[in-house]
């Protein structure tokens, strides 16, 4: 059995950690259980390697960050937990600068935001390959993507779905115009790759009596869209596909069958020198990533956002349930 020490979350002795502290960032304060290896096996020689894991500070990234910490611990690294970094760019900067060596990122975020590309690539595999090639210039290596795709979507109530038989965005055209009511957030309502272009992609004209009447569009804060859709204030609510409120409110995500929305598949990202030194590391993370689909991520996010559980506990319990690690 492979015993692991508790994470040394407060240690700032290394030069890299001093640099992080100088930027106002501190290691995460929550702890994770002592663990033993399950199906994730140790890597020879990993015990002497210090590795820092980073993540952004929203729920899904916290869960994925803790999963990365646990995976790195299981292979034998001496891990510093630098998850819960406020903002996408600061977390990204830690990876690009080499101050962090592990994290999870989304293909669409990297391509459109970090790399400044104007248009996403519709095919998920091709999008990942393009990001992987581009980020190699930054000495970052993208591991194989998870099935989870945290992108924009529209969701409907179960009774509405059953009444009109809607399963895809294309099926909106089946619904009478007077029932085509939408709840959207302000940014999505106005962005160039948002609501209006989506309607056009699906042959619906905004403001037209036989399309989407203007009085059927409600613009509101992101946090209120889910509840408004569930209550019936609108029939189509803008959501993110892996949000835990989707199962909590018994909403169903409609398939984007014309592939309008960019792909935001989550992938582990490594410092390239780290995977050159430990090439088995990518295989260990693939054991994890292949198990993370939209439904799984919805459930993990639900446990944090709705049930109030700690992201580290949620991550550990899921990994233990899958046999990836064991509690010591």
DRENDO-1510 file (C-alpha; in Angstrom, 1 decimal, always signed):
<recs>
REC; n; res; u; v; w
REC; 1; UNK; +0.0; +0.0; +0.0 .
REC; 2; UNK; +1.2; +3.5; -0.8 .
REC; 3; UNK; +0.9; +5.8; +2.2 .
REC; 4; UNK; +0.7; +9.6; +1.7 .
REC; 5; UNK; +1.5; +12.5; +4.0 .
REC; 6; UNK; -1.0; +15.3; +4.6 .
REC; 7; UNK; -0.6; +18.2; +2.2 .
REC; 8; UNK; +1.9; +20.7; +3.4 .
REC; 9; UNK; -0.3; +23.6; +2.6 .
REC; 10; UNK; +1.3; +26.2; +4.8 .
REC; 11; UNK; +4.9; +25.7; +3.6 .
REC; 12; UNK; +6.3; +28.7; +1.8 .
REC; 13; UNK; +10.0; +28.0; +2.1 .
REC; 14; UNK; +10.7; +27.3; -1.5 .
REC; 15; UNK; +11.8; +30.1; -3.8 .
REC; 16; UNK; +8.8; +29.6; -6.0 .
REC; 17; UNK; +6.4; +29.9; -3.1 .
REC; 18; UNK; +8.1; +33.2; -2.0 .
REC; 19; UNK; +7.4; +34.5; -5.5 .
REC; 20; UNK; +3.8; +33.5; -5.2 .
REC; 21; UNK; +3.4; +35.1; -1.8 .
REC; 22; UNK; +4.9; +38.3; -3.3 .
REC; 23; UNK; +2.1; +38.3; -5.8 .
REC; 24; UNK; -0.4; +38.2; -2.9 .
REC; 25; UNK; -1.3; +34.6; -3.4 .
REC; 26; UNK; -1.2; +32.0; -0.6 .
REC; 27; UNK; -1.6; +28.3; -0.6 .
REC; 28; UNK; -5.1; +26.9; -0.1 .
REC; 29; UNK; -6.0; +26.6; +3.6 .
REC; 30; UNK; -8.3; +23.5; +3.5 .
REC; 31; UNK; -6.8; +20.1; +4.0 .
REC; 32; UNK; -7.4; +16.8; +2.3 .
REC; 33; UNK; -7.5; +13.3; +3.8 .
REC; 34; UNK; -4.4; +11.1; +3.9 .
REC; 35; UNK; -4.7; +8.7; +1.1 .
REC; 36; UNK; -3.3; +5.5; -0.4 .
REC; 37; UNK; -3.0; +4.6; -4.0 .
REC; 38; UNK; -5.9; +2.9; -5.7 .
REC; 39; UNK; -5.8; +2.4; -9.5 .
REC; 40; UNK; -3.6; +5.5; -9.7 .
REC; 41; UNK; -0.2; +4.0; -9.0 .
REC; 42; UNK; +2.9; +5.8; -7.8 .
REC; 43; UNK; +5.6; +6.9; -10.3 .
REC; 44; UNK; +9.1; +5.8; -9.5 .
REC; 45; UNK; +11.2; +8.7; -8.3 .
REC; 46; UNK; +8.3; +11.1; -7.8 .
REC; 47; UNK; +8.8; +11.3; -4.1 .
REC; 48; UNK; +11.5; +13.9; -4.2 .
REC; 49; UNK; +9.7; +16.2; -6.6 .
REC; 50; UNK; +7.9; +19.4; -5.4 .
REC; 51; UNK; +4.9; +20.2; -7.5 .
REC; 52; UNK; +2.4; +23.1; -7.2 .
REC; 53; UNK; -1.2; +22.8; -8.4 .
REC; 54; UNK; -3.3; +25.8; -9.2 .
REC; 55; UNK; -7.0; +26.5; -10.1 .
REC; 56; UNK; -9.4; +29.4; -10.4 .
REC; 57; UNK; -11.8; +30.2; -7.7 .
REC; 58; UNK; -15.2; +29.1; -8.9 .
REC; 59; UNK; -16.8; +25.8; -7.8 .
REC; 60; UNK; -16.0; +23.6; -10.7 .
REC; 61; UNK; -12.4; +24.7; -10.8 .
REC; 62; UNK; -12.1; +24.2; -7.1 .
REC; 63; UNK; -13.3; +20.6; -7.5 .
REC; 64; UNK; -11.0; +19.9; -10.4 .
REC; 65; UNK; -8.1; +21.6; -8.6 .
REC; 66; UNK; -8.6; +19.3; -5.6 .
REC; 67; UNK; -8.8; +16.3; -8.0 .
REC; 68; UNK; -5.5; +17.4; -9.5 .
REC; 69; UNK; -3.9; +17.7; -6.0 .
REC; 70; UNK; -5.1; +14.2; -5.0 .
REC; 71; UNK; -3.9; +12.7; -8.3 .
REC; 72; UNK; -0.5; +14.4; -7.9 .
REC; 73; UNK; -0.3; +13.1; -4.3 .
REC; 74; UNK; -1.3; +9.6; -5.4 .
REC; 75; UNK; +1.6; +9.4; -7.9 .
REC; 76; UNK; +4.0; +10.4; -5.1 .
REC; 77; UNK; +4.7; +14.2; -5.6 .
REC; 78; UNK; +5.3; +16.6; -2.7 .
REC; 79; UNK; +2.3; +18.8; -3.4 .
REC; 80; UNK; +1.6; +22.5; -2.6 .
REC; 81; UNK; -2.1; +23.3; -3.1 .
REC; 82; UNK; -2.3; +26.7; -4.8 .
REC; 83; UNK; -6.0; +26.3; -5.8 .
REC; 84; UNK; -8.6; +29.0; -5.4 .
REC; 85; UNK; -6.7; +31.7; -7.2 .
REC; 86; UNK; -9.0; +34.7; -7.9 .
REC; 87; UNK; -9.5; +35.1; -11.6 .
REC; 88; UNK; -8.6; +33.2; -14.7 .
REC; 89; UNK; -5.5; +35.3; -15.7 .
REC; 90; UNK; -3.7; +35.0; -12.4 .
REC; 91; UNK; -4.1; +31.3; -12.4 .
REC; 92; UNK; -3.0; +31.1; -16.0 .
REC; 93; UNK; +0.1; +33.3; -15.2 .
REC; 94; UNK; +1.2; +30.9; -12.6 .
REC; 95; UNK; +1.3; +28.1; -15.2 .
REC; 96; UNK; +2.9; +30.1; -17.9 .
REC; 97; UNK; +5.6; +31.5; -15.5 .
REC; 98; UNK; +6.3; +28.0; -14.2 .
REC; 99; UNK; +5.4; +28.8; -10.6 .
REC; 100; UNK; +2.7; +26.2; -10.9 .
REC; 101; UNK; +3.1; +22.9; -12.8 .
REC; 102; UNK; -0.4; +21.4; -12.8 .
REC; 103; UNK; -3.9; +22.6; -13.3 .
REC; 104; UNK; -7.1; +22.1; -15.3 .
REC; 105; UNK; -8.1; +24.4; -18.1 .
REC; 106; UNK; -10.8; +24.6; -20.8 .
REC; 107; UNK; -10.1; +24.4; -24.5 .
REC; 108; UNK; -12.4; +27.3; -25.4 .
REC; 109; UNK; -11.0; +29.6; -22.7 .
REC; 110; UNK; -7.5; +29.0; -23.8 .
REC; 111; UNK; -8.2; +29.4; -27.5 .
REC; 112; UNK; -10.5; +32.4; -27.4 .
REC; 113; UNK; -9.3; +34.2; -24.3 .
REC; 114; UNK; -5.6; +33.4; -23.7 .
REC; 115; UNK; -4.6; +32.9; -27.3 .
REC; 116; UNK; -6.9; +35.7; -28.7 .
REC; 117; UNK; -8.4; +33.7; -31.5 .
REC; 118; UNK; -11.6; +35.2; -33.1 .
REC; 119; UNK; -13.4; +31.9; -33.8 .
REC; 120; UNK; -13.7; +28.6; -32.1 .
REC; 121; UNK; -13.1; +25.3; -33.9 .
REC; 122; UNK; -16.4; +23.3; -33.9 .
REC; 123; UNK; -14.9; +19.9; -33.6 .
REC; 124; UNK; -13.9; +19.1; -30.0 .
REC; 125; UNK; -10.9; +17.0; -30.9 .
REC; 126; UNK; -9.6; +19.5; -33.4 .
REC; 127; UNK; -10.1; +22.3; -30.9 .
REC; 128; UNK; -8.0; +20.5; -28.3 .
REC; 129; UNK; -5.3; +19.6; -30.8 .
REC; 130; UNK; -5.0; +23.3; -31.9 .
REC; 131; UNK; -4.8; +24.5; -28.3 .
REC; 132; UNK; -2.2; +21.8; -27.5 .
REC; 133; UNK; +0.0; +22.9; -30.4 .
REC; 134; UNK; -0.3; +26.6; -29.6 .
REC; 135; UNK; +0.4; +26.2; -25.9 .
REC; 136; UNK; +3.5; +24.1; -26.5 .
REC; 137; UNK; +5.1; +27.5; -27.3 .
REC; 138; UNK; +4.5; +28.4; -23.6 .
REC; 139; UNK; +6.1; +25.1; -22.4 .
REC; 140; UNK; +2.7; +23.8; -21.4 .
REC; 141; UNK; +1.5; +20.3; -22.3 .
REC; 142; UNK; -2.2; +19.6; -22.6 .
REC; 143; UNK; -3.3; +16.1; -21.4 .
REC; 144; UNK; -6.2; +14.3; -23.1 .
REC; 145; UNK; -9.5; +16.2; -22.7 .
REC; 146; UNK; -12.3; +15.0; -20.5 .
REC; 147; UNK; -15.8; +14.5; -22.0 .
REC; 148; UNK; -17.0; +17.4; -19.8 .
REC; 149; UNK; -17.8; +20.5; -21.9 .
REC; 150; UNK; -18.6; +23.5; -19.7 .
REC; 151; UNK; -20.1; +25.6; -22.4 .
REC; 152; UNK; -23.3; +27.7; -23.0 .
REC; 153; UNK; -26.6; +25.9; -23.5 .
REC; 154; UNK; -30.3; +26.3; -23.1 .
REC; 155; UNK; -32.3; +24.3; -20.6 .
REC; 156; UNK; -36.0; +23.6; -20.2 .
REC; 157; UNK; -38.3; +22.2; -17.5 .
REC; 158; UNK; -39.3; +18.6; -17.7 .
REC; 159; UNK; -43.0; +19.3; -18.2 .
REC; 160; UNK; -42.3; +21.7; -21.0 .
REC; 161; UNK; -39.9; +19.2; -22.7 .
REC; 162; UNK; -42.6; +16.5; -22.5 .
REC; 163; UNK; -45.3; +18.8; -23.8 .
REC; 164; UNK; -43.5; +19.9; -26.9 .
REC; 165; UNK; -41.0; +17.1; -27.4 .
REC; 166; UNK; -38.0; +19.4; -27.4 .
REC; 167; UNK; -34.6; +17.7; -27.3 .
REC; 168; UNK; -32.4; +20.0; -29.4 .
REC; 169; UNK; -32.1; +23.7; -30.1 .
REC; 170; UNK; -33.4; +23.0; -33.5 .
REC; 171; UNK; -36.6; +21.8; -31.9 .
REC; 172; UNK; -37.4; +25.4; -30.7 .
REC; 173; UNK; -39.0; +25.9; -34.1 .
REC; 174; UNK; -41.6; +23.2; -33.1 .
REC; 175; UNK; -42.8; +25.4; -30.2 .
REC; 176; UNK; -45.5; +28.1; -30.9 .
REC; 177; UNK; -44.0; +31.6; -31.1 .
REC; 178; UNK; -46.0; +32.7; -28.0 .
REC; 179; UNK; -44.3; +29.9; -26.0 .
REC; 180; UNK; -40.7; +30.9; -27.2 .
REC; 181; UNK; -39.8; +32.8; -24.0 .
REC; 182; UNK; -36.1; +33.1; -23.1 .
REC; 183; UNK; -34.2; +34.1; -20.0 .
REC; 184; UNK; -30.6; +35.2; -20.8 .
REC; 185; UNK; -27.9; +37.1; -18.9 .
REC; 186; UNK; -26.9; +40.6; -20.2 .
REC; 187; UNK; -23.5; +39.6; -21.5 .
REC; 188; UNK; -24.8; +36.7; -23.5 .
REC; 189; UNK; -27.6; +38.9; -24.8 .
REC; 190; UNK; -25.2; +41.3; -26.4 .
REC; 191; UNK; -22.0; +39.4; -27.2 .
REC; 192; UNK; -21.1; +38.7; -30.9 .
REC; 193; UNK; -21.1; +35.0; -30.3 .
REC; 194; UNK; -24.2; +35.1; -28.1 .
REC; 195; UNK; -28.0; +35.1; -28.2 .
REC; 196; UNK; -28.7; +36.8; -31.6 .
REC; 197; UNK; -26.2; +34.8; -33.6 .
REC; 198; UNK; -27.4; +31.6; -32.0 .
REC; 199; UNK; -31.0; +32.4; -33.1 .
REC; 200; UNK; -29.8; +33.1; -36.6 .
REC; 201; UNK; -27.9; +29.8; -36.7 .
REC; 202; UNK; -31.2; +28.0; -35.9 .
REC; 203; UNK; -33.3; +30.0; -38.3 .
REC; 204; UNK; -35.1; +32.1; -35.8 .
REC; 205; UNK; -35.3; +35.9; -36.1 .
REC; 206; UNK; -35.4; +38.0; -33.0 .
REC; 207; UNK; -38.2; +40.5; -32.9 .
REC; 208; UNK; -40.2; +38.7; -35.6 .
REC; 209; UNK; -43.7; +37.5; -34.8 .
REC; 210; UNK; -43.0; +34.1; -36.2 .
REC; 211; UNK; -39.5; +34.0; -34.7 .
REC; 212; UNK; -38.7; +35.1; -31.1 .
REC; 213; UNK; -40.9; +38.1; -30.2 .
REC; 214; UNK; -39.0; +40.8; -28.4 .
REC; 215; UNK; -41.4; +40.8; -25.4 .
REC; 216; UNK; -40.5; +37.1; -24.9 .
REC; 217; UNK; -36.8; +37.9; -24.1 .
REC; 218; UNK; -36.0; +38.6; -20.4 .
REC; 219; UNK; -32.5; +39.8; -19.6 .
REC; 220; UNK; -31.4; +39.1; -16.0 .
REC; 221; UNK; -28.5; +38.3; -13.7 .
REC; 222; UNK; -26.9; +34.9; -14.3 .
REC; 223; UNK; -27.8; +33.7; -10.8 .
REC; 224; UNK; -31.6; +34.2; -11.4 .
REC; 225; UNK; -31.9; +32.5; -14.8 .
REC; 226; UNK; -31.9; +29.0; -13.4 .
REC; 227; UNK; -34.6; +29.7; -10.8 .
REC; 228; UNK; -36.7; +31.7; -13.3 .
REC; 229; UNK; -36.6; +28.9; -15.8 .
REC; 230; UNK; -37.6; +26.3; -13.2 .
REC; 231; UNK; -40.5; +28.5; -12.0 .
REC; 232; UNK; -41.8; +29.0; -15.6 .
REC; 233; UNK; -41.0; +32.7; -15.9 .
REC; 234; UNK; -39.5; +31.6; -19.2 .
REC; 235; UNK; -39.4; +28.4; -21.1 .
REC; 236; UNK; -35.8; +28.5; -22.4 .
REC; 237; UNK; -33.1; +29.4; -19.9 .
REC; 238; UNK; -29.4; +30.1; -20.7 .
REC; 239; UNK; -27.2; +27.9; -18.6 .
REC; 240; UNK; -23.8; +26.4; -18.4 .
REC; 241; UNK; -23.8; +22.7; -19.2 .
REC; 242; UNK; -22.0; +21.4; -16.0 .
REC; 243; UNK; -23.8; +23.6; -13.5 .
REC; 244; UNK; -25.1; +21.8; -10.4 .
REC; 245; UNK; -28.3; +23.8; -10.5 .
REC; 246; UNK; -29.4; +21.9; -13.6 .
REC; 247; UNK; -30.1; +18.6; -11.8 .
REC; 248; UNK; -31.1; +20.4; -8.6 .
REC; 249; UNK; -34.0; +22.2; -10.4 .
REC; 250; UNK; -34.8; +19.2; -12.7 .
REC; 251; UNK; -33.9; +21.1; -15.9 .
REC; 252; UNK; -32.9; +19.4; -19.1 .
REC; 253; UNK; -30.1; +20.7; -21.4 .
REC; 254; UNK; -31.0; +20.9; -25.1 .
REC; 255; UNK; -28.5; +19.5; -27.5 .
REC; 256; UNK; -26.7; +22.1; -29.7 .
REC; 257; UNK; -27.1; +19.9; -32.8 .
REC; 258; UNK; -25.8; +22.6; -35.2 .
REC; 259; UNK; -22.7; +23.1; -33.0 .
REC; 260; UNK; -23.0; +26.8; -32.5 .
REC; 261; UNK; -21.5; +27.1; -29.1 .
REC; 262; UNK; -17.7; +26.8; -28.6 .
REC; 263; UNK; -16.3; +23.7; -27.0 .
REC; 264; UNK; -15.0; +24.1; -23.4 .
REC; 265; UNK; -13.7; +20.7; -22.7 .
REC; 266; UNK; -11.7; +20.5; -19.5 .
REC; 267; UNK; -8.2; +19.1; -19.8 .
REC; 268; UNK; -5.3; +18.7; -17.3 .
REC; 269; UNK; -2.4; +21.0; -18.2 .
REC; 270; UNK; +1.2; +20.3; -17.2 .
REC; 271; UNK; +4.5; +22.1; -17.2 .
REC; 272; UNK; +6.3; +20.5; -20.2 .
REC; 273; UNK; +9.5; +19.9; -18.2 .
REC; 274; UNK; +7.5; +18.0; -15.6 .
REC; 275; UNK; +6.0; +15.5; -18.1 .
REC; 276; UNK; +9.4; +15.1; -19.8 .
REC; 277; UNK; +10.8; +14.1; -16.5 .
REC; 278; UNK; +7.7; +11.9; -15.6 .
REC; 279; UNK; +6.1; +10.8; -18.9 .
REC; 280; UNK; +3.8; +8.4; -17.0 .
REC; 281; UNK; +2.1; +11.4; -15.4 .
REC; 282; UNK; -0.2; +12.0; -18.4 .
REC; 283; UNK; -1.5; +8.4; -18.3 .
REC; 284; UNK; -2.3; +8.8; -14.6 .
REC; 285; UNK; -4.3; +11.9; -15.2 .
REC; 286; UNK; -6.1; +10.3; -18.2 .
REC; 287; UNK; -7.4; +7.7; -15.8 .
REC; 288; UNK; -9.2; +10.5; -14.1 .
REC; 289; UNK; -10.2; +12.8; -17.0 .
REC; 290; UNK; -11.9; +10.0; -19.0 .
REC; 291; UNK; -14.4; +9.6; -16.1 .
REC; 292; UNK; -15.5; +13.3; -16.0 .
REC; 293; UNK; -18.5; +14.0; -18.2 .
REC; 294; UNK; -21.1; +16.7; -18.0 .
REC; 295; UNK; -23.5; +14.6; -15.7 .
REC; 296; UNK; -20.7; +13.7; -13.3 .
REC; 297; UNK; -19.5; +17.3; -13.1 .
REC; 298; UNK; -23.1; +18.5; -12.6 .
REC; 299; UNK; -23.3; +16.2; -9.6 .
REC; 300; UNK; -20.0; +17.2; -8.1 .
REC; 301; UNK; -20.9; +20.9; -8.5 .
REC; 302; UNK; -24.3; +20.2; -7.0 .
REC; 303; UNK; -22.7; +18.7; -3.9 .
REC; 304; UNK; -20.7; +21.9; -3.3 .
REC; 305; UNK; -23.2; +24.6; -4.4 .
REC; 306; UNK; -26.5; +23.0; -3.2 .
REC; 307; UNK; -25.5; +20.6; -0.4 .
REC; 308; UNK; -22.7; +22.9; +0.9 .
REC; 309; UNK; -20.0; +20.3; +1.0 .
REC; 310; UNK; -16.3; +21.2; +0.9 .
REC; 311; UNK; -14.8; +20.9; -2.7 .
REC; 312; UNK; -11.9; +18.8; -1.3 .
REC; 313; UNK; -14.2; +16.3; +0.3 .
REC; 314; UNK; -16.3; +16.1; -2.8 .
REC; 315; UNK; -13.2; +15.5; -4.9 .
REC; 316; UNK; -11.8; +12.8; -2.6 .
REC; 317; UNK; -15.1; +11.0; -2.1 .
REC; 318; UNK; -15.6; +10.8; -5.9 .
REC; 319; UNK; -12.1; +9.5; -6.5 .
REC; 320; UNK; -12.4; +7.0; -3.8 .
REC; 321; UNK; -15.8; +5.8; -5.1 .
REC; 322; UNK; -14.1; +5.2; -8.5 .
REC; 323; UNK; -11.3; +3.3; -6.9 .
REC; 324; UNK; -8.7; +5.9; -8.0 .
REC; 325; UNK; -7.5; +6.5; -4.5 .
REC; 326; UNK; -8.2; +5.0; -1.0 .
REC; 327; UNK; -8.5; +6.7; +2.4 .
REC; 328; UNK; -5.6; +5.8; +4.6 .
</recs>
